[in-house]
Amino acid sequence: MKIALVGFGNMGQEIEKLINESGEHQIVSKSLTGIDRQWDLEGIKKADVVIDFTHPSVILENIKKVAGIGKNMVVGTTGWYDRLDEVKQIVKKNRIGLIYAHNFSVGANIFFKIVENASGLFAKFGKYDVYGLEVHHSGKKDSPSGTAIKIAQQILQNFPAKSKIQPEKLDRQIKTNELHFASVRGGRNPGFHQVVFDSIADSVTLTHQAHNRSGFAQGAILAAEFIKKKKGFYNFDQVF
């Protein structure tokens, strides 16, 4: 499979490293790299799939540009989910395939399923409260993380006592229907997410810790293999 990379930061470099090591696929283009941040449109035309890890401020224009060339796309950039309906229309209009994820780590996606099941059980048995914490490196550009948002949404869907995500600093007592999901930015942590179910009797803590970026890169390549010959709008959940 021929892959074009849009953005060549930490994730783009990790994807290239894994592809070069495996020899199963080929990088044919890199766009928005270095200081000049130029597009390699001719290179993208040679690709089967385009993988984007850039920034939420530019992702919509990136999707429009790639869709206009008629290329299928993996979007690893987070923080743009308020534009989902608009992106779905772009995908439909240009008849391409696009897959996105809050987190492309296979382990994290299994963690999502664990949290989903646990939320329903703790809501049903015992008087538990629930809250979350996520920690990322100082260079992360969005807060809360896309992964934290997805986890929080799953809790809300399965834990009826919570109906609102509260990611902000609180200078008041939290409301019983609010799910507090706090964020910390600092150091080099590639991704830590924790959910705690707490009661008078006991507490249960569920944690996912990424050790490096290789899991995200492996998932992005898996998503590229999945979307290569498909048309339509997909979430990484559907790969599972």
Summary of the structure (lengths in Angstrom):
residues: 240
radius of gyration: 19.0
end to end distance: 20.9
largest distance: 62.4
contacts: 774
relative contact order: 0.17
helix: 39%
strand: 25%
